Structures are given as C-alpha cells and as structure tokens.
Amino acid sequence: MALIRLKPVPGPHYVSQGEHAVSGRPGDIFSAILGSCVAACLWDPVTRIGGMNHFLLPEGERGESRFSSFGANAMEVLINALIKSGADRRRFRAKIFGGAALQTGLTSAGALNAAFILAYLEHEEIMIEAQSLGGTGARRVEFHIENGRARQKIVADHAVHEVPVRPETGSALELF
C-alpha cells in the first residue's frame, strides 16, 4: 500500500491488488493483470509524473474503507501520492482498464468496478483520455510514465485478441 519508489530496472514494475505506484522517472513502466479488478493510470503531462493503482472492489464492508483494495480509497491514495510527488491535480489525465466479467453468473464485481471508476473520475473532474472496461477477458496493462502511453493485451479463452479501445481524445493507448 505504500508509495513505491523505483530504482532503474529493466522491464515493467508489477502493481498487485491493493497497491499503487508513482514515478516521474523516464523509462519507468507499471503493469497489472486485471480481471474484474480495475487499474487507473493517472498522469500529469507537464511534470511527466504518473501512477497506477489496482483495486479489487468499489467499496468494502463498513469499517474496511481504509484498505486500498477498495476503489475510493485506492483513488485517494494514488491522487495524494501523485500530488506529493509534484504532479498538479488540475492536469491529471486518466486511462482506465478492467472490470471484466470473467465467469458469467458468479458476481457483478467487474461491472460495479467499471461504474465506480467512471463515476469517480466524473465527480472529481479528471479527464478520461482512454478506457477499456468490461468484456469477458483478462487484460495485461502497461503504463509508460515518460509519455503517458498505455498498452493492453486482452486474453480470452486462452487466446490473445485485440479489442477496440474507446479514446476520449487524442489518446496514446495501444494494443499489443
């Protein structure tokens, strides 16, 4: 749950459920593998400071809201870490991923997560540059801190499929 300060290492740094990572170091890449979970990638294009979180559910049971596995807290922790690192909240750009229904009929966690992140960003007036939410396949996401680009790979039925991503503006989101 703590702010992760990275040393220069090759390859992406994995962000697990309930974690977040923030950096302004060129070359840093954050990655996550998502099913029904959601990852929000926030970036300040002026300071080139960005971060990613990875949350499991929109909210927990009463008294559990302090855990960053839950959406509202995960977003606040990420935003505060970005600001503490020098990013300006007024310039944040978001790319959001996840919220899949991996097994039909078991839970609506993915749909709840997707609805939560969209409502949260709208309420907080954070512009969504790109999103890839829902579907039935897991995603592997990479977020490049230096330029705010994000890439994803969709995995469905043990095969990799590219799916369209709805850019809100001139997005730097690519599939790989």
The 8 nearest C-alpha neighbors of each residue, nearest first, counted from 0:
[[1, 18, 17, 19, 67, 2, 66, 3],
 [2, 0, 3, 18, 19, 20, 76, 80],
 [3, 1, 20, 4, 0, 21, 19, 80],
 [2, 4, 20, 1, 5, 21, 19, 22],
 [5, 3, 2, 6, 22, 21, 20, 1],
 [4, 6, 3, 7, 22, 27, 8, 12],
 [5, 7, 8, 4, 27, 24, 9, 3],
 [8, 6, 5, 9, 27, 26, 24, 25],
 [9, 7, 6, 10, 5, 27, 11, 12],
 [10, 8, 7, 11, 27, 26, 12, 28],
 [11, 9, 8, 12, 28, 27, 29, 26],
 [10, 12, 28, 29, 30, 13, 27, 9],
 [11, 13, 29, 30, 28, 14, 10, 27],
 [12, 14, 30, 31, 29, 11, 15, 32],
 [13, 15, 31, 18, 30, 19, 12, 29],
 [16, 14, 18, 17, 13, 53, 31, 19],
 [17, 15, 53, 54, 18, 68, 55, 14],
 [16, 18, 68, 67, 54, 53, 15, 0],
 [19, 17, 0, 15, 16, 14, 52, 53],
 [18, 20, 52, 51, 14, 77, 0, 53],
 [19, 21, 3, 50, 51, 2, 52, 14],
 [22, 20, 50, 49, 81, 3, 51, 2],
 [23, 21, 24, 48, 49, 50, 4, 20],
 [22, 24, 48, 47, 49, 25, 144, 21],
 [23, 25, 22, 27, 26, 145, 144, 48],
 [26, 24, 145, 27, 23, 144, 47, 146],
 [25, 27, 145, 24, 28, 144, 143, 7],
 [28, 26, 25, 144, 24, 143, 29, 11],
 [27, 29, 11, 143, 142, 144, 12, 26],
 [30, 28, 12, 142, 11, 141, 13, 14],
 [31, 29, 141, 13, 140, 11, 14, 12],
 [32, 30, 14, 140, 13, 139, 33, 15],
 [31, 33, 139, 138, 140, 34, 30, 137],
 [34, 32, 138, 36, 137, 97, 31, 35],
 [33, 35, 137, 36, 99, 97, 98, 101],
 [34, 36, 109, 98, 99, 97, 108, 100],
 [37, 35, 55, 34, 33, 98, 97, 54],
 [38, 36, 97, 54, 96, 98, 53, 112],
 [39, 37, 53, 52, 96, 95, 40, 54],
 [38, 40, 95, 51, 52, 94, 41, 37],
 [39, 41, 51, 94, 93, 50, 95, 38],
 [42, 40, 93, 50, 49, 92, 91, 39],
 [41, 43, 49, 92, 91, 48, 147, 44],
 [42, 44, 91, 47, 48, 90, 45, 46],
 [45, 43, 47, 46, 42, 90, 147, 48],
 [46, 44, 47, 43, 90, 48, 86, 87],
 [45, 47, 48, 43, 44, 86, 85, 23],
 [48, 46, 44, 43, 45, 23, 145, 49],
 [49, 47, 23, 46, 43, 22, 42, 86],
 [50, 48, 42, 41, 144, 21, 22, 43],
 [49, 51, 21, 20, 41, 40, 22, 42],
 [50, 52, 40, 19, 20, 39, 41, 38],
 [51, 53, 19, 38, 39, 18, 54, 77],
 [54, 52, 38, 16, 37, 17, 18, 15],
 [55, 53, 68, 17, 16, 37, 69, 36],
 [54, 56, 36, 68, 69, 16, 37, 53],
 [57, 55, 69, 58, 112, 54, 70, 108],
 [56, 58, 70, 69, 112, 115, 71, 111],
 [59, 57, 69, 56, 70, 64, 71, 60],
 [60, 58, 63, 64, 69, 61, 56, 57],
 [59, 61, 63, 62, 58, 64, 69, 56],
 [60, 62, 63, 59, 64, 58, 65, 66],
 [61, 63, 64, 60, 65, 59, 66, 58],
 [64, 62, 59, 60, 65, 61, 66, 58],
 [63, 65, 66, 62, 59, 72, 58, 69],
 [66, 64, 63, 72, 67, 62, 69, 68],
 [67, 65, 68, 64, 63, 69, 72, 17],
 [66, 68, 73, 17, 69, 72, 65, 0],
 [69, 67, 17, 54, 55, 66, 16, 73],
 [70, 68, 58, 56, 67, 57, 54, 72],
 [69, 71, 57, 73, 72, 54, 58, 56],
 [72, 70, 74, 73, 69, 75, 57, 58],
 [71, 73, 75, 67, 74, 70, 69, 76],
 [74, 72, 67, 70, 76, 71, 75, 69],
 [73, 75, 77, 71, 72, 76, 70, 78],
 [74, 76, 72, 78, 77, 73, 79, 71],
 [75, 77, 73, 79, 74, 78, 72, 80],
 [78, 76, 80, 74, 75, 79, 73, 81],
 [77, 79, 75, 81, 80, 76, 74, 82],
 [78, 80, 82, 76, 81, 77, 75, 83],
 [81, 79, 83, 77, 78, 82, 76, 84],
 [80, 82, 84, 78, 86, 79, 83, 77],
 [81, 83, 86, 79, 85, 84, 80, 87],
 [82, 84, 80, 81, 85, 79, 86, 78],
 [85, 83, 81, 82, 86, 80, 48, 22],
 [86, 84, 82, 83, 81, 87, 46, 48],
 [87, 85, 82, 81, 43, 48, 84, 46],
 [86, 88, 89, 90, 82, 43, 85, 91],
 [87, 89, 91, 90, 86, 82, 78, 43],
 [90, 88, 87, 91, 125, 124, 43, 86],
 [91, 89, 88, 43, 87, 92, 44, 45],
 [92, 90, 43, 88, 42, 89, 41, 125],
 [91, 93, 126, 42, 41, 127, 128, 125],
 [94, 92, 127, 41, 40, 128, 126, 95],
 [93, 95, 129, 40, 130, 128, 127, 39],
 [96, 94, 39, 130, 38, 40, 93, 131],
 [95, 97, 131, 132, 38, 37, 130, 39],
 [98, 96, 37, 132, 33, 99, 36, 35],
 [109, 97, 99, 35, 133, 113, 132, 36],
 [100, 98, 133, 35, 109, 134, 135, 34],
 [101, 99, 135, 109, 102, 35, 134, 103],
 [100, 102, 135, 99, 136, 34, 103, 35],
 [103, 101, 100, 105, 104, 135, 106, 99],
 [104, 102, 105, 100, 101, 106, 135, 107],
 [103, 105, 106, 102, 107, 100, 101, 108],
 [106, 104, 103, 102, 107, 100, 101, 108],
 [107, 105, 108, 104, 103, 100, 109, 102],
 [106, 108, 110, 109, 111, 100, 105, 104],
 [109, 107, 111, 106, 110, 112, 35, 56],
 [98, 110, 108, 35, 99, 112, 111, 107],
 [109, 111, 113, 112, 107, 108, 98, 114],
 [110, 112, 108, 114, 109, 113, 115, 107],
 [113, 111, 115, 109, 57, 110, 114, 98],
 [112, 114, 98, 110, 115, 116, 111, 132],
 [115, 113, 111, 117, 112, 116, 110, 118],
 [114, 116, 112, 118, 113, 117, 119, 111],
 [117, 115, 119, 113, 118, 114, 120, 112],
 [116, 118, 114, 120, 119, 115, 121, 113],
 [119, 117, 121, 115, 116, 120, 122, 114],
 [120, 118, 116, 122, 121, 117, 115, 123],
 [121, 119, 123, 125, 117, 122, 118, 124],
 [120, 122, 124, 118, 119, 123, 117, 125],
 [121, 123, 119, 124, 120, 118, 125, 117],
 [122, 124, 120, 121, 125, 119, 118, 126],
 [125, 123, 121, 122, 120, 126, 119, 89],
 [126, 124, 120, 123, 91, 121, 92, 127],
 [125, 127, 92, 93, 128, 124, 91, 120],
 [128, 126, 93, 129, 94, 92, 167, 125],
 [129, 127, 167, 168, 170, 93, 94, 166],
 [130, 128, 166, 94, 167, 127, 165, 170],
 [131, 129, 95, 94, 165, 96, 132, 164],
 [130, 132, 96, 164, 95, 97, 165, 133],
 [131, 133, 97, 96, 98, 130, 113, 99],
 [134, 132, 99, 98, 97, 110, 100, 109],
 [133, 135, 99, 136, 100, 132, 98, 101],
 [134, 136, 100, 101, 99, 133, 155, 137],
 [137, 135, 155, 154, 134, 153, 101, 99],
 [136, 138, 34, 154, 33, 153, 155, 99],
 [139, 137, 153, 33, 152, 32, 154, 140],
 [138, 140, 32, 152, 151, 31, 33, 153],
 [139, 141, 151, 30, 31, 150, 138, 32],
 [142, 140, 30, 150, 149, 29, 151, 28],
 [141, 143, 149, 29, 28, 148, 30, 144],
 [144, 142, 28, 148, 147, 145, 149, 146],
 [143, 145, 147, 49, 146, 27, 28, 142],
 [144, 146, 25, 143, 47, 26, 147, 24],
 [145, 147, 148, 144, 143, 47, 44, 25],
 [146, 148, 144, 143, 42, 145, 149, 142],
 [149, 147, 171, 143, 146, 172, 142, 150],
 [148, 150, 142, 172, 141, 143, 173, 171],
 [151, 149, 173, 174, 141, 172, 140, 175],
 [150, 152, 140, 174, 139, 175, 141, 138],
 [151, 153, 139, 175, 138, 174, 154, 140],
 [154, 152, 138, 160, 159, 137, 136, 161],
 [153, 155, 159, 137, 136, 158, 138, 157],
 [156, 154, 136, 157, 158, 159, 153, 137],
 [155, 157, 158, 154, 136, 159, 135, 137],
 [158, 156, 155, 154, 159, 136, 160, 137],
 [159, 157, 156, 155, 154, 160, 153, 136],
 [158, 160, 154, 153, 155, 161, 157, 152],
 [161, 159, 153, 154, 162, 158, 155, 152],
 [160, 162, 153, 174, 152, 159, 163, 175],
 [163, 161, 160, 164, 153, 174, 152, 131],
 [162, 164, 165, 161, 131, 174, 166, 173],
 [165, 163, 131, 166, 130, 162, 129, 172],
 [164, 166, 130, 129, 167, 163, 131, 128],
 [167, 165, 129, 168, 170, 128, 164, 130],
 [166, 168, 128, 129, 127, 165, 170, 169],
 [169, 167, 170, 166, 128, 129, 127, 165],
 [170, 168, 171, 166, 167, 128, 129, 172],
 [171, 169, 168, 172, 166, 128, 129, 167],
 [170, 172, 148, 173, 149, 169, 147, 129],
 [173, 171, 149, 150, 170, 148, 129, 174],
 [174, 172, 150, 149, 171, 175, 151, 148],
 [173, 175, 151, 150, 152, 161, 172, 162],
 [174, 152, 151, 150, 173, 161, 153, 139]]
